[in-house]
Amino acid sequence: MQAGSVLCIDCDTAIPPARRAALPSATRCVDCQEKHERGK
C-alpha cells in the first residue's frame, strides 16, 4: 500500500476520513498503529 491509502496495511479495514485528513500519510488505523507502536 502507498502512503495515504484508504485501507489499513495491517488489517485491511478502512482508515477513517478524519484520521486521513489529520495525518495524510497514515497507513494504519488507530488500533493497528497503537499495536505497532507497542511492538505487537
trRosetta pair geometry for C-beta under 8 A, 3 or more apart (Angstrom, degrees):
i j d omega theta_ij theta_ji phi_ij phi_ji
1 5 4.3 -35 -179 -43 116 164
1 7 6.7 -131 -113 76 143 89
1 9 4.7 -139 36 -93 134 97
1 27 6.0 144 100 -152 121 105
2 5 5.7 132 63 -58 59 98
3 24 7.6 57 151 129 99 74
3 25 4.5 -26 -168 -145 118 74
3 27 6.1 -73 -113 -64 53 105
4 20 6.9 84 -151 -154 64 103
4 24 5.3 -3 -102 168 101 78
4 25 6.2 -42 -54 -106 74 35
4 26 7.5 79 -96 49 36 59
4 27 8.0 -23 -5 -78 26 71
5 9 7.0 97 57 -59 146 85
5 15 7.1 103 96 8 69 131
5 27 6.0 53 32 -128 108 70
6 14 6.0 -29 158 -138 87 80
6 15 6.2 -158 -174 37 35 90
6 20 7.4 -17 -111 -79 55 151
7 12 5.3 -2 179 -150 123 51
7 13 6.9 154 -149 77 76 18
7 14 6.2 -54 -99 -97 62 43
7 15 6.7 177 -116 -10 9 87
8 11 4.9 9 92 49 133 79
8 12 6.2 -87 65 -29 81 12
8 13 5.2 13 17 52 121 69
8 14 7.6 12 -13 64 86 3
8 15 5.7 132 -61 -62 73 88
8 27 7.3 96 -145 147 46 51
8 28 5.1 52 -147 -144 93 47
8 29 4.2 -49 -78 -16 134 90
8 32 5.3 121 -171 21 134 149
9 27 4.8 9 -13 156 122 102
9 28 6.0 -64 35 -77 87 74
9 32 7.8 -178 59 132 66 152
10 28 5.6 30 4 -124 112 104
10 29 7.8 -110 52 25 103 86
10 32 4.1 167 53 -153 139 142
10 35 7.7 177 152 70 168 126
10 36 7.3 -144 -55 -59 149 113
11 29 6.6 -51 48 21 118 123
11 31 7.6 -1 5 83 152 113
11 32 5.5 -155 -4 -65 109 132
13 29 5.6 -5 78 -41 107 149
14 29 7.7 78 93 -86 35 117
15 19 5.4 -108 172 81 91 124
15 20 5.5 107 115 -57 113 99
15 26 5.7 161 -167 113 149 120
15 27 7.9 -115 -63 -159 150 13
15 28 7.4 124 -96 120 117 16
15 29 5.4 -153 -103 -87 69 68
16 19 4.7 90 65 6 86 103
16 20 7.1 -159 95 -4 44 87
16 29 7.5 83 -4 -135 81 90
16 30 7.9 -7 18 -17 114 107
17 20 5.6 -58 -145 41 35 110
17 21 6.1 37 156 -23 69 105
18 21 5.7 -52 -145 35 30 112
18 22 6.3 23 157 -13 64 109
19 22 5.9 -59 -144 42 30 105
19 23 6.1 -32 174 41 68 100
19 26 5.5 -61 146 53 100 174
19 29 7.3 107 69 -139 171 53
19 30 6.5 -135 -101 -51 144 93
20 23 7.0 -80 -127 70 21 62
20 24 6.2 50 177 -114 65 47
20 26 6.0 -122 -99 48 54 119
21 24 7.3 13 -135 -72 17 75
23 26 4.3 82 105 -46 108 106
26 33 7.4 -54 -149 -70 99 139
28 32 4.1 -126 -172 94 112 110
28 33 4.3 149 95 -63 121 79
28 36 6.2 -150 -47 -8 178 142
29 32 5.1 83 53 17 78 102
29 33 6.8 -143 91 -10 34 92
30 33 5.7 -58 -144 37 28 112
30 34 6.4 29 158 -20 64 105
31 34 6.0 -57 -153 33 28 109
31 35 6.6 25 152 -15 64 106
32 35 5.5 -52 -147 38 37 112
32 36 6.1 42 152 -24 67 105
33 36 5.5 -52 -147 35 32 115
33 37 6.3 30 155 -18 64 106
34 37 5.8 -56 -147 38 30 109
34 38 6.4 22 155 -12 64 109
35 38 5.9 -63 -148 42 30 106
35 40 4.6 -83 -170 70 86 105
36 39 7.7 42 176 -70 30 24
36 40 7.6 -92 -70 54 22 64
